[in-house]
Amino acid sequence: MFITTPNEIVSLMPTARWAEPQKLFGYLEEEERVALEPMLGTPLYQRLCEEYERLRDKYVDITAVTVKPTKKAKAEPAVPYADVTELQDAIQAGLRPYQTPCVPTVGDEDDVPEEDMQAIRLLRICQRIEFYKMLSHKTGLLTVSFNEGGGMNVVSAEGYDSASDKDRDEARKDAFMSAGRAVDDLLIFLEVDAKGEKLFTDLWKEADAFYLNKDLLFQTAQVLQKFSTIKCRMDYVDMVHDIRFCQDTYLEPRVGSKLLESAIGYANEGSDDKAMDTLVKKLRIALAFYVEARRVEIGPKQEKLARRDSMTDAQQAMAMAEKWIEDNLDALGDAAVGSPIYNVVRAREKQEQYAREHREQAEQRRLREACEQGRKKLFTAFPHTHIKPEYK
């Protein structure tokens, strides 16, 4: 569990008044299992559970307001369990310094190691995801209670006005949007780490949401954004299966596995190869349209038309890519050898060569026959010139 104290709940929702967070554990655990663990992957999720316990023991609390460097946590063990509202008032009044983890610098106040800092930041994002997803899914259940007789009552609190249906809808909507932003923040955080320090990369590789798919033309969300409209990185995660299906179903049979693998390899590694760069761009355009056609559900007339138009665009883009490959086989080199397009072009060239040779042979026969006919006419016109002399 990544949320175990009232302070952590209040840091996520300042108006919350849950003195006993364990009452929410069932809902929070559900969100961790359904929403959070699949994005992290089981290895990274288990590692973060261990990190949470370690950091709680070391810093006592990991909220932005109450987290302390190691020695301060030991010196003031009661601080994390104090009421956060009172602590915030004390900070605003200047009675307490504002403490939060930061990159290590010179001095005793900033002695949080960088690895701890990164783990804390990641855990805070995870807390946002599970808490806001829980609120967006369970707002209705949290506003009612059930009695033993099967009746249903509205939950209210003294000193607060009852929330209207509009208020509850707004709260659910805000929680949903906050959860979405937190998910995107999580994927961006882990992607940045994978390109930099790699503190969590080896464990995250096991997750379906891992940012890099080296077997696809669209390896990352950033690449896909250049060819298709996606709102966040989670859209890319949801589209990976469609991308792979379209790549294997529409592109590979047309260009061949060897040429497609060469294009994917170039997309991953990159080099100064203008022909391969152009090929990758043309294949990505066609793939983007194929994926778009697959994303539109068959339903209303408008959606059917949109799907039809996307498929038409995809087929046109694919035809243009095939024509370009056909015209640039020599530039593509060995990568194109054996592809369906290569085989068709070479077969056509052989047919043309055979037809050309056949025409040349026919022309030679015609010339020979014409010469023979001319010679026969010459013999017939001047028979005396061919009389053999008599020798005595």
SULPE-V817681 format. One line per field, one symbol per residue. ss: DSSP state (a for helix, b for strand, c for the rest). phi: phi as a letter, one per 20 degrees, with the letter a starting at -180 (. if undefined). burial: I if it has 9 or more other C-alpha atoms within 8 Angstrom, else O. A space follows every 10 residues. Layout:
ss->???
phi->???
burial->???
This chain:
ss->cccccaaaaa aacccccccc aaaaaaaaaa aaaaaaaaaa caaaaaaaaa aaaaaaaaac ccccccccca aaaaacccaa accaaaaaaa aacccccccc cccccccccc cccaaaaaaa aaaaaaaaaa aaaaaaaaaa aacbbbcccc cbbbcccccc ccccaaaaaa aaaaaaaaaa aaaaaaaaaa aaaaaccccc aaaacccccc cccccccccc aaaaaccccc ccaaaaaaaa aaaaaaaaaa aaaaacaaaa aaaaaaaaac cccaaaaaaa aaaaaaaaaa aaaaaccccc aaaaaaaaaa aaaaaaaaaa aaaaaaacaa aaaaaaccca aaaaaaaaaa aaaaaaaaaa aaaaaaaaaa aaaaaaaaaa acaaaacccc cc
phi->.dcccggfff febgefcdfc fffegfffff fffedegffe nggfffffff fffffffedm bcffedfcgg fffffcfegf efffffffff ffenecfedb fbfgcfpffd degfffffff ffffffffff ffffffedgf ffdcccdfen fcceeccfnc effegfffff ffffffffff ffffffffgf ffffecflfc fgefgfefeg fdcfedfefc ffffffcbec ebffffgfeg ffffffffed egfednffff ffffffffem aecfffffff ffffffffff ffffffffag gfffffffff ffffffffff fffffgecff ffmffefnfg ffffffffff ffffffffff ffffffffff ffffffffff fcfffdfffe de
burial->OOOIOIIIII IOOOOOOOOO IOOOIOIIIO IIIOIIIIII IIIIIOOIIO IIOOIIOOII IIIIIIIIII OOIOOOOOOI OOOIOOIIOI IOOOOOOOII IOIIOOOOOI IIOIOIIOII OIIIIIIIII IIIIIIOIIO OOIIIOOOOO OOOOOOOOOO OOOOOOOIOO IIIIIIOIII OIIIIIIIII IOIIOOOIOI IOIIIIIIII IOIOOIIIII IOIIIOIOOI OOIIIIIOOO OIIIOIIIOI IIIIIIIIII OIIIIIIOOO OOOOIIIOII OIIIIIIIII IIIIOIOOOO OOIIOIIIII IOIIIIIIOI IIOIIIOIIO OIOOOIIOII IIIOIOOOOO OOOOOOOOOO OOOOOOOOOO OOOOOOOOIO OOOOOOOOOO OO
